Amino acid sequence: MKRNDISLYQPVMNSWFLTGFSDAEASFFILIEHNTKYKTNWRVKAVFSIGLHKKDKVLLEQIKTYFDGGSIYTKHGPQTIQYRVESVKDLEVRHKSFWFLSTFDSKEGWLYFI
């Protein structure tokens, strides 16, 4: 095995790794978009995303496999790719996975998700 072989650098995929990694690299946000397919002409959806350099695609694929859902968008930018979860069912799983993030204040932190 070569010293620069990617398999040497694969992280142990577990909830603690994902919590720390997501604390630094991920975001939850609300997307509001105009869409005439809806009665109100607007669509509102919650999104969990992680955007990285395209060289880190293997890591995003591992995260997608761990969570068993979401999509990887390779046309996010010229050098970036993004893992996104938009399904309400899948978001519930991610939301519960991060209830113990160290940067969330127990009272104020969750107000952003309500």
FENZI-V434064 format. One line per field, one symbol per residue. burial: + if it has 9 or more other ideal C-beta (glycine too) atoms within 8 Angstrom, else -. A space follows every 50 residues. Layout:
burial=???
This chain:
burial=------------+---+++-+++--+-+--+----------++--+++++ ++-+-++-++++++--+--+-++------+++++++---++-+++-++-- +-------++----
